[in-house]
Amino acid sequence: MPKDKAESEFDGNVMRRRGRPVQMDSAEREALVLDSAIELLSEHGPDDVTMADIARRAGMSKRTLYALYRSREELLGAGLKRIGASLFRPLEPDERNASLEERLRILLSFNPKMGNPTVPLEMLRVVIAKARNYPEMGRSLSRAGPGQVCDLLCAELANAAEAGEIDLDPDEIAASAELLVDMVVGNTIPCLLDPQRVPHLPEQNTARRDRAVDIFLNGVRSRGCKREL
């Protein structure tokens, strides 16, 4: 039986409905590929996710995937980087005039647009388990998650030091940012080792973040600006 003239055709780059071609731009195509890779990674882990699986989930050809990424590891690493980059967000222009305390709280809050907050923890388990075989995946997640928020904090602490809001030497800023992230995030090893362990509730995470910011600022505020906790 001949195909219906209105039948859709998909070649990996263009979704075609005869007579009405619809072009997917490169950004949309790449986002669809990464979303598909993240879904499959969270469902199966890297060993059981192939380029064919990702192409099938995205509704694309493997040729399209290899045009975007040179290897499966590079694609999966990009997917993890996408997860990490979504965990935190920079300050919005209208937040720049907030107090330093509030600016740090914003930078250290999980992005409400992140989606399911349990996915990063599941992905972290996968990456740690497979780090020897897929080192670039681990580096991608580290640079994009903790690395990203540390970069944001470094910039904010440098601005605060220059404005006299805190007393920090330039060579102390990077270590101070890492210390503050560690104080807020805490020890994730118990949650990683025990899949049945219940993560902290959002209000518990918020309380810990606020307490950590208070303790941190009490140690680095400029003389005359310190306050009792």
N, C-alpha and C positions, 0 to 999 in steps of 0.2 A: 504494500500500500504506500503511495507516495507521501512524503512528509507534508504536513500542513505548512502553508506558506508563512503562517504567523509563528511557526515554531522558533524558539530561541536557540541560538548557537553560541557556544562559548569557546574561544581559542586561547584563553589565558591572558589576553590583553584587552579584548573588546567583547562586551556582551552585545550580541547583535540580534535584533528582531528585524527581520527582513523589511526593508523600506524605512526603518527607524533605528539607525545605528546609535548606540550609546557608548561613548568613550569613557573609560575609567582613568582618571589622571594618576600619575605616578605615586603621589602621596596617598591617595585612597587605596591604590593597589598594595603598596607596601604596608599600610596599616592593617589591611585585611589579612595579609600574609602573617604579620606578627601576631595579630589576635588569634589566628588559627594555630600558630605554633605554641603560644602560651596555653591555650585550651588543651592541646594534646600533651604538652609537657606536664601540666597539672594532673592530667588523667592517667598518664602511662609512664612518665619518666623518660630521659633522653635515649636510653638503649632501645626502647620500643617505638620511637618516633622516627619515621623516615621522611625523606623529601617527598615521596609519593603520597604519604599520609597527609602531609601539610598541604600539598597541591590539591588533593581530593577535598580536604576540609574547606579550603579557600575557594574551590571551584576553578582552579587554574591549572595550567600545564606545568610540568617540571621545568620545561625550558624557561618559562617566565620566572620561576623561583631562582634558577641559576643565573639569570640575567641580573637579578637583584643581589644575590649572595653567592659567593664563590664556592661555599661548602655548607654542609648541613650544620657543622659546629658553629660557623659564622652566623647562620640564620638563627640557631637556637640561642646563641650568645646575645644577638640583637633583641630577641624576645625577652630575655632576662633583663637586659638593660632597660627595655621599655617598662617592665614592672618596677624596677628600681627607681627610674626617673619619675614614676607616678606617685611615689610614696610621700614626697614632700613638695612644697611649692615655694617660689620666691615671694617676696612682699609685693603687694599691689601698690600702685602709685599713691592711693589714698591712705595707705597704711604706713607710709614713710614718716609721718609726723607723730606716730604713736610713741609712747615711752619706750625706752630700751627694754624694759621688762616685758612689755606687751609684744614688741617686735620679736624678741627671742621666743616667746610662747607661740607666736604664729609660725615662725620658721620650724619649730619643733613639734608642730601638730601634723598628724597624718592628713594628707589631702582628702577632703570629703568626696572628691570625684574619683578616688582610687578604685572603688568597687569593693569586691569581697576582700576584707582585710586578712583572711586566713590564707589566701593564695600565696602571698610572699613567704609565709612560714613554710608552707608545703614545698614551694620551689627551693627554698634555702636547704631543706632536708635533702632534696634531690641533688642539688649542686654539691653539697658537702660529700655526699655518698659517692659522687662520680667525679670529684675534682681531679683525681689522678688521670683519668681518661679524657676529661674535657676541661683542661685548665682555663681556657679562654672564657668559658661560661662563668666560672667563678670570678675571674677578674672583671668581667662585664657587670655582674651583679654588685660586686664590691664597689666599683667606681661609681655606679649609677645610684645606689641606695645610700649607704653611710657616707660614701665619698661625696655625693652631691650635697647632702645636708651640711657636711663639714665645710665644703666650699662656700655655701651660702652663709654659714655662721662666721667663717673667717672674714669674709667681706664685711659683714655687719659689725663684728668686733673691731675690725680695723677702723671703720668709720667712727665707731663709738669712742675708741681710744684717741683718735684725732680730734674729736669734738670735746674731749675731756670728760666724757661720761664714765669711763672706766680707766684704771691705771694698769695698762699692759704694755710691755715692750713688744715691738714688732716681731721679734724672734720667739715670743711666747704665745702668739695668737693661734698658730696651728695646733699646738699641743692643748691649748685651752679649749678650742672648739671640739677636739676629739674627746676631751675629758667631759665636757658638757653633754655630748651625745651619749657617752657611756652612762652618765648619771641618769639620763632620761630613759634610755632604752633598757638598761639593766642587763642582767645575765639571761641570755636566751637559751643557754645550753639545756636547762631542764625541759623546756618546751620542745626543743629539737629531739631530745632523747626519748621523751615520752609522748607519743601521738595522742594519748588519752588525756593529757594534761590540759586543763582549760585555760586559755590565755586570759590575761586581765581584762576586766570589763572596761569599756571606754571611759567611764567616770574614774576608775582607778588609774588608768593611764594618764588622764588629765591631772589628777591630784599629784601623781609622781612628777610629771613634767613641771608643774607649778612650783613644787617644793624644790626640785633640782635647780630651777632658774633662780629662786630666791637664795639658795645656799651659794650658788655660783656667783651671783652679783654681790652678795655680802662679802665675798673674798676679793673681788676685783674692782669694786667701786672706787672712784677717786677719793682721796682723803677729804673729809668734810661732807661726802655724799652718802656715806654708809648709813644703814639704818638697821635697827634690831629686827630679827626675824619674828 
